[in-house]
Amino acid sequence: MTVVVAPPCLTDAARRDWDLLQAPTPDPAAFDPEMAGMLPEPARSWVLHAIAPGTPLRRAVVLDSHGVIRLNGWHPYRAAQVLLPPEGFVWSAGALFGPLTVRGFDRYRDGTGEMRWRLFDAVPVMSGTGPDITRSAAGRLASELVLAPAAALDPRLTWKQVDERRAAVRVPVAGEEHEVTLTVAPGGALEAVSLSRWGAPEGGPYRHEPFGVEVLREETFGGYTIAAEARGGWWPGTARWAEGEFIRFSIERAVFR
């Protein structure tokens, strides 16, 4: 299986994470719908919709995407990401600020989160690490398991039914269990993902705040049906959603490994 080359703006540590996280799943089993039999009904419905029978259960995915991100206004960006729930992710992007491009990455692996963004690949714009960054990145990783649906069958995850259309899953990352709620349409399509995520959307001290992603369109890649167009941000489903929404993205390619 061809290795996906790491984006050039990564540090040596982030490049090592990129390579480790995209390592092919060894001897992936073929998906049998009976494997989802013990999940609560909304989760079972989603998994049966998201994974075609016979699809190799590959744990990692490499994604190419584009969209707009809000940083003192909306700006177009392109991104590449490697994702292996619940082990880690590296998300690398370049965003246009008029004629200028800011490039950088967010990442989490092995108990460490980091962000590093630079203008002209040299002038620091926003960087950080430490417990708060790590905890926030861990919440993001937990919520993004829906982009690698085979993760739903990981025995380390604990599922429960919330109601007829919602299931919650506890995802262990960075020594903490992050509870993520999936909202699923009657036919199994994923509609939304939400959780209480550690962050500082208003500045000041970090704290738990409602965070969510609304799925606008799905697409099938290699036997997996995932969100291909979505928007995300803080305070979903409240009057503050317009203030908290900060990203809108479309996935162009997903390679499962």
C-alpha positions in Angstrom: 0.0 0.0 0.0 1.4 3.3 -1.1 2.6 5.7 1.7 1.0 9.1 1.6 3.8 11.7 1.9 3.6 14.0 4.8 2.8 17.7 4.1 6.0 19.8 3.9 5.1 22.2 6.7 5.3 19.6 9.4 8.0 19.5 12.1 10.1 16.4 12.5 7.9 15.2 15.4 4.7 15.8 13.5 6.1 14.0 10.5 6.9 11.0 12.6 3.3 11.0 13.9 2.0 11.3 10.3 4.0 8.2 9.3 3.1 6.2 12.4 -0.6 6.9 12.2 -1.0 6.0 8.5 0.6 2.6 9.0 -1.6 0.0 7.3 -4.0 -2.0 9.5 -2.4 -5.5 9.8 -4.7 -8.3 8.4 -7.9 -6.3 8.5 -11.0 -8.5 9.0 -13.8 -8.2 6.4 -16.9 -6.4 7.9 -19.8 -8.7 8.7 -23.0 -6.9 9.7 -23.3 -9.3 12.7 -20.3 -7.5 14.1 -22.5 -4.5 14.9 -25.2 -6.6 16.6 -24.2 -5.6 20.2 -24.3 -1.8 19.5 -27.3 0.3 20.6 -29.8 0.6 17.8 -28.8 4.2 16.5 -25.1 3.2 16.5 -25.8 -0.2 14.8 -27.9 1.6 12.2 -25.1 4.1 11.5 -22.4 1.4 11.3 -24.5 -0.7 8.9 -25.0 2.4 6.7 -21.3 3.5 7.0 -19.5 0.2 6.2 -20.5 -2.0 3.3 -20.5 -5.8 3.9 -17.1 -7.3 3.1 -15.2 -4.1 3.5 -11.8 -4.6 5.1 -11.9 -3.0 8.6 -9.1 -0.5 8.2 -8.5 1.6 11.2 -6.7 4.6 9.7 -7.7 7.1 7.1 -5.9 9.9 5.1 -8.2 12.7 4.1 -7.9 15.6 1.6 -10.3 18.5 2.1 -11.0 22.1 1.5 -13.3 24.7 3.0 -13.5 27.9 4.9 -12.3 28.7 8.4 -13.2 31.7 10.6 -10.3 33.6 12.0 -11.3 37.2 12.2 -13.4 36.6 9.1 -13.9 33.6 6.8 -10.9 32.4 4.9 -10.5 29.6 2.3 -8.2 26.7 3.2 -7.0 23.3 1.9 -6.0 20.5 4.3 -4.6 17.0 4.6 -5.1 14.8 7.6 -4.2 11.4 8.9 -6.5 10.0 11.5 -6.4 6.9 13.6 -9.0 6.9 16.4 -8.4 6.8 19.3 -4.6 6.9 18.9 -4.1 10.2 17.2 -4.3 12.6 14.2 -2.3 15.2 12.3 -4.3 17.9 10.5 -2.1 20.1 8.2 -3.6 23.1 6.3 -2.9 26.3 4.4 -5.3 29.2 4.7 -5.4 32.3 2.6 -5.5 35.7 4.3 -5.9 37.9 1.2 -2.6 37.6 -0.7 -0.9 35.9 2.3 -0.9 32.2 3.3 -0.7 30.8 6.8 0.4 27.2 7.0 0.6 24.9 10.0 -0.9 21.9 11.8 -2.8 20.6 14.7 -1.9 17.2 16.1 -2.4 14.7 18.9 -0.6 11.4 19.7 0.7 9.5 22.7 -0.6 12.0 25.3 0.6 15.2 23.6 -1.3 17.8 21.6 0.2 20.7 19.7 -0.8 23.5 17.3 1.8 25.4 15.2 0.8 28.0 12.5 3.2 30.3 10.6 3.1 33.1 8.0 5.5 32.5 5.1 6.4 29.2 6.9 8.6 31.4 9.2 6.7 34.0 11.2 4.8 32.5 14.1 1.1 33.2 14.1 -0.3 30.8 16.7 1.4 28.0 18.5 0.8 26.0 21.7 1.2 22.8 23.6 0.6 21.8 27.2 -2.3 20.2 29.1 -5.1 22.5 27.8 -4.1 22.1 24.1 -3.7 18.3 24.6 -7.1 18.0 26.3 -8.9 20.0 23.5 -7.1 18.0 20.8 -8.1 14.7 22.5 -11.8 15.8 22.4 -11.5 16.6 18.7 -9.9 13.1 18.1 -12.8 11.4 20.0 -15.4 13.2 17.9 -13.7 12.4 14.6 -14.0 8.6 15.0 -17.0 8.9 12.6 -14.6 9.6 9.8 -13.0 6.2 10.4 -16.1 4.1 11.0 -14.3 0.9 11.8 -13.3 2.6 15.1 -16.9 2.1 16.2 -16.2 -1.6 16.7 -13.1 -1.0 18.9 -13.6 -2.9 22.2 -12.1 0.0 24.1 -15.2 2.1 23.3 -18.3 2.0 25.4 -21.7 2.6 23.8 -25.1 3.5 25.2 -28.4 4.4 23.7 -29.7 7.9 24.4 -33.0 7.8 22.6 -34.4 6.4 19.3 -32.1 8.5 17.1 -29.1 9.1 19.4 -26.3 7.0 20.8 -23.4 8.1 23.0 -19.9 6.6 23.0 -17.2 7.0 25.6 -13.8 7.2 23.8 -10.6 6.9 25.9 -8.0 9.5 24.9 -5.2 11.1 27.0 -6.3 9.4 30.2 -9.9 10.7 30.0 -13.1 9.2 28.6 -14.7 11.7 26.1 -18.5 11.1 25.7 -19.5 11.8 22.0 -23.2 11.7 20.9 -24.2 10.7 17.4 -27.5 11.7 15.9 -28.6 9.2 13.2 -31.3 9.5 10.6 -33.9 6.6 10.4 -32.0 5.1 7.4 -28.6 5.2 9.3 -27.1 8.3 7.8 -25.1 10.4 10.3 -26.7 13.8 10.9 -24.7 15.3 13.7 -21.9 14.7 16.3 -21.7 16.6 19.6 -19.7 16.5 22.8 -18.6 18.7 25.8 -15.1 19.7 24.6 -12.3 21.4 26.5 -11.6 24.7 24.9 -11.4 28.5 25.2 -13.7 29.8 22.4 -14.1 33.2 24.0 -10.5 33.5 25.2 -9.6 33.3 28.8 -9.4 30.1 30.8 -10.1 26.7 29.2 -13.3 25.0 30.2 -15.9 22.5 28.9 -18.1 24.0 26.2 -20.7 22.4 23.9 -19.1 21.5 20.5 -20.6 19.9 17.5 -20.6 19.1 13.8 -23.6 19.1 11.4 -23.3 16.7 8.5 -24.6 18.2 5.2 -23.7 15.5 2.7 -22.2 12.0 2.7 -20.0 10.2 0.2 -18.7 6.7 -0.1 -14.9 6.0 -0.3 -13.6 2.5 -0.6 -16.7 0.9 1.1 -17.0 3.5 3.8 -19.7 6.2 3.8 -18.6 9.3 5.7 -19.4 13.0 6.0 -18.2 14.6 2.8 -19.6 18.1 3.6 -20.1 19.5 7.1 -19.8 22.5 9.4 -18.7 22.6 13.0 -18.1 24.9 15.9 -19.1 25.8 19.5 -22.6 25.9 21.0 -24.5 23.9 18.4 -28.3 24.0 18.6 -28.3 27.2 20.6 -28.7 30.9 19.8 -24.9 31.2 19.9 -24.3 28.8 17.0 -23.9 31.6 14.5 -21.2 33.0 16.8 -19.5 29.7 17.5 -19.4 28.1 14.0 -15.8 28.3 12.8 -15.3 25.7 10.0 -17.1 24.5 6.9 -15.4 21.7 5.0 -15.7 19.3 2.1 -13.8 16.0 1.9 -12.5 15.3 -1.6 -10.6 12.1 -1.0 -10.4 9.4 1.8 -7.9 6.6 1.7 -8.4 4.0 4.3 -5.3 2.1 5.5 
